[in-house]
Amino acid sequence: MQVANDVELKGVYKQIGRNVILNGINLQVKQGELLTLLGPSGCGKTSTLNTIAGFLDIDKGEVFIKGKNVTNIPPYKRGLGMVFQTYSLFPHMTVYENLDFGLSLRKVPKEERRKRIEQALELVKMSGLEKRYPRELSGGQRQRVAIARALVVQPMLLLLDEPLSNLDAKLRYELRAEIKRLQKEVGVTTIFVTHDQEEALSLSDRIVVMNKGTIEQVGTPTEIYEHPCTEFVFQFIGKSNQFEGKVKTIDSRMICVELEGNTQIFIESKNMMGSNRSYSIGDRVKLYIRPEKLTIQEQESEPEIFYYNKYNASIVQMNYLGSAWEIELLLFRKRVQVLQPFVKSDWKIGAEVTVGWNPSDMMIVKK
C-alpha cells in the first residue's frame, strides 16, 4: 500500500538578486514521517522550510499540503506548527499562557484548551511548571515549551528550524531523543532542518541532502551514509580519506585504479558516484573511503581478515576519543585516518603496521 504524501514541492524556484536560492526543488514528504533537510549554511534548507510554511514567496513552482495547493495561501491558514532555534516564547506570559495563546486565537473552548495544554506539557515532561515564565526556565526547558506550544494546536504539519543549535552538547542529545519519541507518539508529519550530520542520521526516517539550492540525494540515514550518490554527499556526511589515480583495468565486477608509484587499489564497479558512470581505461578518478572501514594489524602477522587492498603503513598520530581511537597513518606518502575501537599495546607513534579494506567499502568518482 502506497503511503500518501503530506507535502509536495513541484519545481520550486526562488531567486534573490543574482542568487538562485532554490533551483527547481521537487520533494515529497510522506504522511507521518520525520524528514530532515540537511546541508551546509546557504544551501537552501531553511528557504525550503520557509517555502512550505508560507514565509517565502517563490518565483516558480507549487506547494501542496495534504493534496491542497497552498502556494498562494498565507502561513496562518496552512495549519502548521513551527519551532525556531530562538524559542520565540512570549517573555511576559507564563508557560500556560504561552500554550494557551494559539488555542485562544482559534477560539477553542476553555475546558478543551485546559485539557490540551495539560496533555502537551505531559508529552514534553514539563507538567508542574505551568506558572513559570520563560526567564525562569533553562534553555532545554524553553525549547520543550516551544515544542509543546507547536503541538498543542494539533497541526497538520510540524516544522522545526534548527531547534537544538543553541543548546549544549548534552542537552542536544537529550532533546534529540525526546523529539524522536514525541514525533512517533503524536504521529505528526515533521520536517526538521539542521546542518548537523549526526543529528540528521539519528533522528530521521529520511534525509534530504541539499547543496547550492538543489537536492543532492534523498534517502534513509543508512542509504545516505553507506551509499552516497554524489561526491558532495560522501564528503559532507561523516569523514573520508581520498586518493587519486587512473583506471588500469575495469570489468562488470571490479575496477583497478593505479596510484602514483604503481600502487594498485581495487573498487567494486557498483560503487560509482556522480552522473557520469561510464569509465574507461586511463580515466583520472578520485577514490573515497571512510576511516572506520579501514582495519589495522601488525606487519608480518597472520592475516586476521583477507583483503584485496592491503598495504604497509606507519602510525604518525594517535588520539583517544573515548568510544574509539583515531589513528593517523602515513600511507602512499599521505596522511590517512583510521577509526579503531581498540589499539594493541605495541601500537605507538612510528610503529609499522598493515592496513587493509574491502573493495566494497570504497567509492569512486571521475575527476
N, C-alpha and C positions, 0 to 999 in steps of 0.2 A: 504493500500500500504506500503510495507516494505521499510524503508529508507536505502540507500546504506551506506556501511562503507567506510570512507575516509582513515582510518588507521586500520591495524590489526596486532597484535603481536601473533605469534604462538610458544608456548613452548620456550620462550626466556630464556636462561640460561647464567649467567656470573659469573665466579669465579676469584678472585684476591688473589693469595697466598692460604691461607686456608679459606678465607672469601668468602662465597657464596653471591654475591651482588644481583643477580636476579635468582630466583629459579623457572623456568618454568612458566613465565608470559604469560597468554593468555588474550588478551584485544582487544575489538573492539571500535573504535571511529566513531560515526555516522556523516554523512555529515551535516555540518552547526551547529553542537553543540559546546558548551563550556564545556569541560570535565576537571575536576580538579583532579590532583594527590595529595592526602593529606596523611600526616603521619609524625611521629617524625623524627629527624635527623638520617640519616643512614638507613632508611627503604627501600631505593631503588627508590624513586620517581624521583630524578634528573637523576639517572642512566637510568631509563626508558625513560625519555625525551631525554637524550643523545643518547640512542639506536635508537630512532625514527629519530633524527637529523643526525645520522651517525657519531657522535663524539666518540662513544664507540663501539668497535668491540666485538661481542658476541661469546661465545663458541658453543652454540647450538641455534637452532630456526630460525625463519624467520620473516622479517619485510615487510609489504606490505603498499604502499601508493597509493591510487586511483586504487587499484587492481593490481598494479605492484610490483613485488618482488624487493625491493631495498636493500636487506641485504648486498650486496657487492658493492653497488653504493656509491661513495663519497658524502659528505654533499652538496657540491656546485652544484651537479646535481639532488638534491631531490626537488627543487622548494619550499624551506621553508623560512619563515621569523622568526627571533628569537630575543627575547628581554631578556636581562640579568638584574640581580639586580644591577650591577655596571654601567649601562647605555652604556658603551663601545662606546661612541662617539669619533670621531677624534678631539682632542683639538685644532689643528691648522686649522680646517675647520669651516666655518660658518654653521648655521643651514641649509641653502640652499645647500651648498656644501656637507654636510653630507648626505642629502637625494639624492643628485644627483649622489653620488659616485656609488651606486649599479646599478643605471639606465645606467650610462656611461659604466660600465663593460659589461652590457647586450646589449650595442650598440643600445639603444633606441634613436630614432631621437630627436634632441634638442627641438623642439616645443612640442613634446609629453611629454618629460621629464618635461618641464616647467608646463604644464597643470596638470600632475600627482602630482608634488610637491605642487602646489597651492591647489589642492583638498585634499591632505594628511594633509597639515598644517591646512586647514579649518576644517577637520574632528576632529583634536585633539585640536582645538581652539588656534592655535599658529600663525595665519596669522598676518603679520606685523613684525615678529621677524626673518625674513629670514637672515638678515645680522649680527645677533648676534653670538658670539662664545659661546661654552658651559660654559666657566668660567663666562660669563655674565648672566647666567640663574640660576634660583632656582632649587633645586632637583626635584621638581614636573615637572617643565618645561623641564628639561633634559630628564626625563622619557617619557614625551609626545613626544619629538623629537625622542627618541629611538623607540617608538611605530609607529610613522609616517614613520620612515625610514624602518621599517619592512613591513609596509603596502604598501608603495609606489611601491614596486616591484611586487605587486599583487600576493602574494604567494598562493600556493595551500593549505598551512597549516601554522598556526601561533603558535609558541611555546613560552611560557612565563615562565621563570625560576625565581620564587620569585621576580617579578619586583617591588614590593612595600615594600620590607623588609627594605630598607634604608631610608624610609620616616617617618615623624612624624605621629601621630595618625590621625590628621585632614586631612592631605594630602592623607594618605592611604584611608580614607573613600571617599574622593572626586574622587580620581583616580579609585578606585574600581567601582564606579558608571559609570565613563567615559568608562572604559574598557568594561563593560557590554553593554553600549549603542553602542559603536563602533563595537563590535563584532556582535550585531544584525543588525546594519545598513549596515555593509560591507558584513556580511553573511559568513565570512571565518571560516572554522573549526579550533577550537582553543583548545590547551592543555595548562593548567595553573598549575604550581607547587607551592604549599605553605604548610607550617606547621601550618597555622593559620586557626582554625576551623570556626571562624566567617566569614572570607574572603571566604572560600570554600562554606559555606552554602548560602551566599548572592549572589555569582557570578554564580554558576554552574547550568547547565542543569542536569548534572550527576556528581557524586563524586566517585573516586576510592580511598578507604582507604587501605593504604599499611602498612605492618609490617614485618620487617626482610626479605625483598626480596620477599615477597609474597603478593597477593591481599586478603585482609580480606573480603571486600564487595564492590559491585558496585551498585549504586542506585541513585535516585533523592535525593536532600537535605532532603526532608520530610521523605523518606524511611530510609535514613541513621540515622536520628535523632530519629524518632519515632519508627522504627522497626529494630534496630541493630541485625545482625545475630550472632555476636560473642561478648564475654565479652570484648575483646580489643576495639572493635568499640564503645561499650557503654561507656567505661571508657575514651576513647580518645576524643570523641565528647561530649562537654558540661561537666557539673558537675553531680555528682551522690552520693547518700547515699547507703551504703552497710550494709546488715545484714547477719548473718549466722545462720543456723538451720538445722533441719532434717524433711523430709517429713512425715506428720502424716496421711493424707488421700489424695486420688487422684482419680479423675474421668475425663471424657471427657471434662468437662467444667472448673473445679476448682481444684487447688492444695492447701492444707492447710499445712503450714510449722510451726513447733513449735520451738520457740527460747528458749534460756536459761531462766528459770524462768516460764516455761509453757505458755508463751505468744504465741498466735496463729495469723498468718498472712495469708491472702488469696490472691492467684495469679491466673489469668486466665491461663488455661493449654496451650493455644496457644502461650503464651509469653516465651517459652523455647528458650534459646540461645545455640549455640555450636553444634557440630556434633552429640553428644550423647543426643538424646531426648527421651530415654527410661528411665522413672523414676519408682521407686518402693518405697513402704513404708519403712522408715528408712534411705533412701539415705541422705547423707550430701549435702547441697546446699548453694549457695550464692544468695542473693536477691539484686536487684538494683532498685532505684527509683530516678528520677530527682527532685531537690529542688522545681521547680515550680509546680510539680504535687501534692505537699502537701498543705493542707489548714488548717489554724489555726482559732479557735474560742474560746470564753470564756467557761470555765468549767461551767457545770450546766445550760447553756443556752439552749433554744430550738434549736435543730439542724437545721442549715441553709441548709445543704445538707446531705442526707443519705449516709453513707459509711459503707462498710463491715469492713474496717480497721479503727478503731477509738480508740485513746489511750490518756491517760493523760500525760502531759509533762510540763516542766518548762523552761522559757526563760533564757539563760545564756549569750547571746550576741546579740546586735542589731547594724547593720551597714547600714547607708543610702547611697544608690548608685545613687540617682537621679531619675531614672525611676522605682525603686523598693527598697524594704527593704530586706536585707539579715539578716535572723534571725537564730540564733543557739539555738536549743532546747536540753535539756537533756532528752533523750528518751531511754528506755531499758538500762539505765546506760551507754549510749554513746552519743556523740555529733552528732546531725543531723541538716543538713542545710535546710532552707526553704526560698524560694523567694516569697515575697508578694508585690502586687502593693501598698498597703497602710497598716498602722497599726492603731489600736484603741488607744485612749488617755491613757487608763489604762494598756496598754501593756508595761511593764517595765522589766528590768532585775530582775529575781526572780519571776515574775508573773506565776501563774499556769494556763495552757491553755489546750485545747483539740486539737489534731492534727489528721487529717483523710485523707485518699486517697482511690482511687478505685483499685480493683484487676487488672483492665485492664492497669493500669499505671506502674505496676511492671514487671521486667524481672527476670528470674530465670535461673541459670546455675548450673550444677552438679560440686561439688568440686573434 
